[in-house]
Amino acid sequence: MTALLEVRGLTKRYLGLTAVDRVSFDVEAGAVVGLIGPNGSGKSTIVDCVSGFQAVDGGQWALDGHVLTGLPTHRIARAGLTRTFQAVRAYDELSLLDNLRVAAQESDGVGWLSSLARGRRSRSAEATAGARARELLATIELTEYAEAPAAILSYGQRKLLAIAAAMMARPRLVVLDEPVAGVNPTMIRRIEQVLHRLNAEGVTLVIVEHNVDFIMSLCGRVVVLEAGRKIADGPPSLIRNDPRVLAAYLGQRGAAELRHGSP
């Protein structure tokens, strides 16, 4: 498959600490790739860098051949790369539909001034965003709450809303930062189904997650980080038994989970 995202030599330092040390990897179009590693391994830093939320100290990345290095977050999103966050973000007082409409404003090119002027372009963008929002609420199976305030949602439902918000711009690639952290097993299965559905529609996914079983069941390829460096990259069947991963990342209990899946 053709590489959609290409990361080359990504480096990020904080004072005297190198959080990400010349990391390189590709993400093929249509793939679901897991990015795992212990706390402090550099996973979330990589997500922040490629999505434009942190400046880098070295390296570059490109989406479909277009270099995104150094671009602001809204231009990266408009180029086709969006993300979710570990901490779920939602406007509790707004309806689910309005939360998704707000998410669309960063990518539709209309802006607040045009919205206030209520020009033709603004009205068209609002109609398009509304239709897209309803489509995504159906995808995440929250249509019945479309007009309800986000404050009524459970934590797992808020995770689903965040995924829908990331999809409002019709991105080619979505980076999901801890999408099932703190979520009960029933909702984990539901989130997995939603991600399968989105991937089947052509969306490429990169998933950062501590839930090993979730990553191994959903992802076709797994990239493993340790102390800011890439130590392994391959299909789950190989990662489960890679001695570098078992020794440097997971420890005895994690090794059992990798080889056999979580109980």
PAVEXNU-258475 format. One record per residue (C-alpha): residue in one letter; x negated, y, z negated; residue number from 0. Coordinates in nm, 2 decimals, padded with zeros to 4 digits. Each point is the difference from the previous one (the first is absolute). Layout:
REM PAVEXNU-258475
+---------+--------+--------+--------+-----+
| residuo |     xx |     yy |     zz | num |
+---------+--------+--------+--------+-----+
|       a |      X |      Y |      Z | NUM |
...
+---------+--------+--------+--------+-----+
This chain:
REM PAVEXNU-258475
+---------+--------+--------+--------+-----+
| residuo |     xx |     yy |     zz | num |
+---------+--------+--------+--------+-----+
|       m |  00.00 |  00.00 |  00.00 |   0 |
|       t | -00.10 |  00.36 |  00.06 |   1 |
|       a | -00.13 |  00.20 | -00.30 |   2 |
|       l |  00.25 |  00.27 | -00.10 |   3 |
|       l | -00.19 |  00.14 | -00.30 |   4 |
|       e | -00.38 |  00.00 |  00.01 |   5 |
|       v | -00.18 |  00.10 | -00.32 |   6 |
|       r | -00.38 |  00.04 |  00.03 |   7 |
|       g | -00.25 |  00.06 | -00.28 |   8 |
|       l |  00.26 |  00.17 | -00.23 |   9 |
|       t | -00.19 |  00.15 | -00.30 |  10 |
|       k |  00.14 |  00.19 | -00.30 |  11 |
|       r | -00.20 |  00.12 | -00.30 |  12 |
|       y |  00.11 |  00.16 | -00.33 |  13 |
|       l | -00.30 |  00.18 | -00.15 |  14 |
|       g | -00.26 | -00.28 | -00.04 |  15 |
|       l |  00.25 | -00.28 |  00.06 |  16 |
|       t |  00.05 | -00.16 |  00.34 |  17 |
|       a |  00.37 | -00.11 |  00.00 |  18 |
|       v |  00.00 | -00.13 |  00.36 |  19 |
|       d | -00.33 | -00.10 |  00.15 |  20 |
|       r | -00.01 | -00.01 |  00.39 |  21 |
|       v |  00.31 | -00.21 |  00.03 |  22 |
|       s |  00.10 | -00.11 |  00.36 |  23 |
|       f |  00.30 | -00.20 |  00.11 |  24 |
|       d |  00.26 | -00.02 |  00.28 |  25 |
|       v |  00.37 | -00.04 | -00.01 |  26 |
|       e |  00.15 | -00.16 |  00.31 |  27 |
|       a |  00.33 |  00.13 |  00.15 |  28 |
|       g |  00.29 | -00.19 | -00.14 |  29 |
|       a | -00.20 | -00.15 | -00.29 |  30 |
|       v |  00.07 | -00.02 | -00.37 |  31 |
|       v | -00.33 |  00.05 | -00.18 |  32 |
|       g | -00.06 | -00.02 | -00.38 |  33 |
|       l | -00.25 |  00.21 | -00.18 |  34 |
|       i | -00.09 | -00.15 | -00.34 |  35 |
|       g | -00.26 |  00.04 | -00.27 |  36 |
|       p | -00.03 |  00.06 | -00.37 |  37 |
|       n |  00.06 |  00.33 | -00.17 |  38 |
|       g | -00.27 |  00.25 |  00.12 |  39 |
|       s | -00.08 | -00.19 |  00.31 |  40 |
|       g |  00.10 |  00.29 |  00.23 |  41 |
|       k |  00.34 | -00.11 |  00.14 |  42 |
|       s |  00.20 |  00.30 | -00.09 |  43 |
|       t | -00.28 |  00.24 |  00.09 |  44 |
|       i | -00.01 | -00.15 |  00.35 |  45 |
|       v |  00.38 |  00.06 |  00.02 |  46 |
|       d | -00.04 |  00.36 | -00.11 |  47 |
|       c | -00.28 |  00.06 |  00.25 |  48 |
|       v |  00.16 | -00.15 |  00.31 |  49 |
|       s |  00.33 |  00.18 | -00.08 |  50 |
|       g | -00.17 |  00.34 | -00.04 |  51 |
|       f |  00.05 |  00.04 | -00.38 |  52 |
|       q | -00.38 | -00.01 | -00.07 |  53 |
|       a | -00.29 |  00.13 |  00.20 |  54 |
|       v | -00.27 | -00.25 |  00.08 |  55 |
|       d | -00.38 |  00.01 | -00.03 |  56 |
|       g | -00.07 | -00.21 |  00.30 |  57 |
|       g |  00.14 | -00.22 |  00.28 |  58 |
|       q |  00.31 |  00.05 |  00.21 |  59 |
|       w |  00.33 | -00.17 |  00.09 |  60 |
|       a |  00.22 |  00.00 |  00.31 |  61 |
|       l |  00.35 | -00.10 |  00.08 |  62 |
|       d |  00.05 | -00.14 |  00.35 |  63 |
|       g | -00.33 |  00.17 |  00.11 |  64 |
|       h |  00.09 |  00.34 | -00.14 |  65 |
|       v | -00.24 |  00.11 | -00.28 |  66 |
|       l |  00.18 |  00.11 | -00.31 |  67 |
|       t | -00.30 |  00.08 | -00.22 |  68 |
|       g |  00.04 |  00.33 | -00.17 |  69 |
|       l |  00.36 |  00.07 |  00.11 |  70 |
|       p |  00.25 |  00.12 | -00.25 |  71 |
|       t |  00.27 | -00.24 | -00.13 |  72 |
|       h |  00.28 |  00.13 |  00.22 |  73 |
|       r | -00.20 | -00.04 |  00.32 |  74 |
|       i | -00.10 | -00.35 | -00.10 |  75 |
|       a |  00.36 | -00.08 | -00.06 |  76 |
|       r |  00.10 |  00.14 |  00.34 |  77 |
|       a | -00.27 | -00.20 |  00.16 |  78 |
|       g |  00.18 | -00.31 | -00.12 |  79 |
|       l | -00.16 | -00.10 | -00.33 |  80 |
|       t |  00.22 |  00.04 | -00.32 |  81 |
|       r | -00.02 | -00.14 | -00.35 |  82 |
|       t |  00.17 | -00.07 | -00.33 |  83 |
|       f | -00.14 |  00.07 | -00.35 |  84 |
|       q | -00.05 | -00.20 | -00.31 |  85 |
|       a |  00.22 |  00.24 | -00.19 |  86 |
|       v |  00.34 |  00.01 |  00.16 |  87 |
|       r |  00.10 |  00.35 |  00.12 |  88 |
|       a |  00.36 |  00.10 |  00.04 |  89 |
|       y |  00.22 |  00.30 | -00.05 |  90 |
|       d |  00.23 | -00.13 | -00.26 |  91 |
|       e |  00.27 |  00.27 |  00.04 |  92 |
|       l |  00.02 | -00.06 |  00.38 |  93 |
|       s |  00.19 | -00.27 |  00.17 |  94 |
|       l | -00.18 | -00.29 |  00.16 |  95 |
|       l |  00.08 |  00.15 |  00.34 |  96 |
|       d | -00.14 |  00.34 | -00.10 |  97 |
|       n | -00.32 | -00.16 | -00.14 |  98 |
|       l | -00.06 | -00.15 |  00.34 |  99 |
|       r |  00.09 |  00.32 |  00.18 | 100 |
|       v | -00.26 |  00.18 | -00.21 | 101 |
|       a | -00.26 | -00.27 |  00.09 | 102 |
|       a |  00.07 |  00.07 |  00.37 | 103 |
|       q | -00.07 |  00.37 | -00.02 | 104 |
|       e | -00.37 | -00.05 | -00.02 | 105 |
|       s | -00.01 | -00.18 |  00.33 | 106 |
|       d |  00.27 |  00.15 |  00.22 | 107 |
|       g | -00.19 |  00.32 |  00.07 | 108 |
|       v |  00.30 |  00.22 | -00.08 | 109 |
|       g | -00.09 |  00.14 | -00.34 | 110 |
|       w |  00.20 |  00.19 | -00.26 | 111 |
|       l |  00.01 |  00.33 |  00.19 | 112 |
|       s |  00.17 | -00.15 |  00.30 | 113 |
|       s |  00.23 | -00.19 | -00.23 | 114 |
|       l |  00.11 |  00.32 | -00.17 | 115 |
|       a |  00.06 |  00.16 |  00.34 | 116 |
|       r |  00.21 | -00.30 |  00.09 | 117 |
|       g | -00.12 |  00.01 |  00.36 | 118 |
|       r |  00.08 | -00.27 |  00.26 | 119 |
|       r | -00.33 | -00.18 | -00.06 | 120 |
|       s |  00.08 | -00.01 | -00.37 | 121 |
|       r |  00.35 | -00.14 |  00.05 | 122 |
|       s | -00.13 | -00.26 |  00.23 | 123 |
|       a | -00.28 | -00.10 | -00.24 | 124 |
|       e |  00.25 | -00.02 | -00.29 | 125 |
|       a |  00.23 | -00.23 |  00.20 | 126 |
|       t | -00.28 | -00.22 |  00.10 | 127 |
|       a | -00.13 | -00.02 | -00.36 | 128 |
|       g |  00.35 | -00.08 | -00.13 | 129 |
|       a |  00.04 | -00.28 |  00.25 | 130 |
|       r | -00.35 | -00.14 | -00.08 | 131 |
|       a |  00.07 |  00.02 | -00.37 | 132 |
|       r |  00.32 | -00.20 |  00.03 | 133 |
|       e | -00.17 | -00.26 |  00.21 | 134 |
|       l | -00.28 | -00.04 | -00.26 | 135 |
|       l |  00.25 | -00.02 | -00.29 | 136 |
|       a |  00.16 | -00.29 |  00.18 | 137 |
|       t | -00.34 | -00.16 |  00.05 | 138 |
|       i | -00.08 |  00.02 | -00.37 | 139 |
|       e |  00.36 | -00.10 | -00.09 | 140 |
|       l |  00.09 |  00.32 | -00.19 | 141 |
|       t |  00.27 |  00.14 |  00.23 | 142 |
|       e |  00.26 | -00.01 | -00.28 | 143 |
|       y | -00.21 |  00.25 | -00.19 | 144 |
|       a | -00.06 |  00.24 |  00.29 | 145 |
|       e |  00.18 |  00.29 | -00.16 | 146 |
|       a | -00.09 | -00.08 | -00.36 | 147 |
|       p | -00.29 |  00.18 | -00.18 | 148 |
|       a | -00.33 | -00.18 | -00.01 | 149 |
|       a |  00.01 |  00.01 | -00.38 | 150 |
|       i |  00.24 | -00.29 | -00.01 | 151 |
|       l | -00.25 | -00.24 |  00.17 | 152 |
|       s | -00.18 | -00.27 | -00.18 | 153 |
|       y | -00.38 |  00.00 |  00.02 | 154 |
|       g | -00.01 | -00.27 |  00.27 | 155 |
|       q |  00.26 |  00.19 |  00.20 | 156 |
|       r | -00.21 |  00.32 | -00.02 | 157 |
|       k | -00.29 | -00.20 |  00.14 | 158 |
|       l |  00.23 | -00.09 |  00.30 | 159 |
|       l |  00.09 |  00.37 |  00.04 | 160 |
|       a | -00.37 |  00.09 |  00.01 | 161 |
|       i | -00.06 | -00.25 |  00.28 | 162 |
|       a |  00.30 |  00.15 |  00.19 | 163 |
|       a | -00.14 |  00.35 | -00.05 | 164 |
|       a | -00.34 | -00.11 |  00.15 | 165 |
|       m |  00.19 | -00.14 |  00.30 | 166 |
|       m |  00.19 |  00.32 |  00.08 | 167 |
|       a | -00.27 |  00.13 |  00.23 | 168 |
|       r |  00.01 | -00.33 |  00.20 | 169 |
|       p | -00.36 | -00.07 | -00.08 | 170 |
|       r | -00.21 | -00.26 |  00.18 | 171 |
|       l | -00.18 | -00.10 | -00.32 | 172 |
|       v |  00.11 |  00.03 | -00.37 | 173 |
|       v | -00.24 | -00.04 | -00.29 | 174 |
|       l |  00.19 | -00.13 | -00.31 | 175 |
|       d | -00.17 |  00.07 | -00.34 | 176 |
|       e |  00.12 | -00.26 | -00.26 | 177 |
|       p |  00.35 | -00.05 |  00.15 | 178 |
|       v |  00.10 | -00.27 | -00.25 | 179 |
|       a | -00.18 |  00.11 | -00.31 | 180 |
|       g |  00.24 | -00.01 | -00.30 | 181 |
|       v |  00.28 | -00.15 |  00.21 | 182 |
|       n |  00.19 | -00.31 | -00.11 | 183 |
|       p | -00.03 | -00.32 |  00.21 | 184 |
|       t |  00.34 |  00.03 |  00.16 | 185 |
|       m | -00.08 |  00.35 |  00.13 | 186 |
|       i | -00.35 | -00.11 |  00.11 | 187 |
|       r |  00.17 | -00.25 |  00.23 | 188 |
|       r |  00.23 |  00.27 |  00.13 | 189 |
|       i | -00.30 |  00.24 |  00.07 | 190 |
|       e | -00.18 | -00.28 |  00.17 | 191 |
|       q |  00.30 | -00.06 |  00.23 | 192 |
|       v |  00.02 |  00.37 |  00.08 | 193 |
|       l | -00.37 |  00.01 |  00.09 | 194 |
|       h |  00.04 | -00.31 |  00.22 | 195 |
|       r |  00.29 |  00.18 |  00.17 | 196 |
|       l | -00.20 |  00.31 |  00.07 | 197 |
|       n | -00.30 | -00.19 |  00.12 | 198 |
|       a |  00.23 | -00.20 |  00.24 | 199 |
|       e |  00.11 |  00.34 |  00.14 | 200 |
|       g | -00.36 |  00.08 |  00.09 | 201 |
|       v | -00.13 |  00.19 | -00.31 | 202 |
|       t | -00.36 | -00.08 | -00.10 | 203 |
|       l | -00.04 | -00.03 | -00.38 | 204 |
|       v | -00.30 |  00.03 | -00.24 | 205 |
|       i |  00.09 | -00.11 | -00.35 | 206 |
|       v | -00.20 |  00.08 | -00.32 | 207 |
|       e |  00.13 | -00.22 | -00.27 | 208 |
|       h | -00.11 | -00.18 | -00.32 | 209 |
|       n |  00.26 | -00.27 |  00.04 | 210 |
|       v | -00.21 | -00.27 |  00.17 | 211 |
|       d |  00.28 | -00.24 |  00.08 | 212 |
|       f |  00.19 |  00.28 |  00.18 | 213 |
|       i | -00.31 |  00.09 |  00.21 | 214 |
|       m | -00.08 | -00.35 |  00.09 | 215 |
|       s |  00.36 | -00.08 |  00.11 | 216 |
|       l |  00.06 |  00.31 |  00.20 | 217 |
|       c | -00.34 |  00.10 |  00.15 | 218 |
|       g | -00.16 | -00.17 |  00.30 | 219 |
|       r | -00.34 |  00.15 | -00.10 | 220 |
|       v | -00.15 |  00.11 | -00.33 | 221 |
|       v | -00.29 |  00.25 | -00.06 | 222 |
|       v | -00.16 | -00.03 | -00.34 | 223 |
|       l | -00.19 |  00.28 | -00.17 | 224 |
|       e | -00.23 | -00.01 | -00.31 | 225 |
|       a | -00.18 |  00.30 | -00.14 | 226 |
|       g |  00.08 |  00.21 |  00.30 | 227 |
|       r | -00.13 | -00.25 |  00.26 | 228 |
|       k |  00.17 | -00.25 |  00.23 | 229 |
|       i | -00.09 | -00.35 | -00.11 | 230 |
|       a |  00.24 | -00.21 |  00.21 | 231 |
|       d |  00.23 |  00.04 |  00.29 | 232 |
|       g |  00.21 | -00.28 |  00.15 | 233 |
|       p |  00.32 | -00.21 | -00.01 | 234 |
|       p |  00.15 | -00.10 | -00.34 | 235 |
|       s | -00.11 | -00.36 |  00.05 | 236 |
|       l | -00.36 |  00.11 |  00.00 | 237 |
|       i |  00.03 |  00.27 | -00.27 | 238 |
|       r |  00.15 | -00.24 | -00.24 | 239 |
|       n | -00.32 | -00.20 | -00.01 | 240 |
|       d | -00.26 |  00.26 |  00.06 | 241 |
|       p | -00.26 | -00.03 | -00.28 | 242 |
|       r | -00.08 |  00.38 |  00.02 | 243 |
|       v |  00.36 |  00.08 | -00.07 | 244 |
|       l |  00.04 | -00.26 | -00.27 | 245 |
|       a | -00.31 |  00.12 | -00.18 | 246 |
|       a |  00.01 |  00.37 |  00.05 | 247 |
|       y |  00.37 |  00.08 |  00.00 | 248 |
|       l |  00.25 | -00.24 | -00.15 | 249 |
|       g | -00.17 | -00.20 | -00.27 | 250 |
|       q |  00.12 | -00.34 | -00.12 | 251 |
|       r |  00.37 |  00.07 | -00.02 | 252 |
|       g |  00.01 |  00.19 |  00.32 | 253 |
|       a | -00.19 | -00.27 |  00.18 | 254 |
|       a |  00.27 | -00.25 | -00.09 | 255 |
|       e |  00.26 |  00.24 |  00.13 | 256 |
|       l | -00.18 |  00.06 |  00.33 | 257 |
|       r | -00.05 | -00.38 |  00.06 | 258 |
|       h |  00.35 | -00.11 | -00.09 | 259 |
|       g |  00.22 |  00.30 | -00.02 | 260 |
|       s |  00.15 |  00.16 | -00.31 | 261 |
|       p |  00.23 | -00.24 | -00.20 | 262 |
+---------+--------+--------+--------+-----+
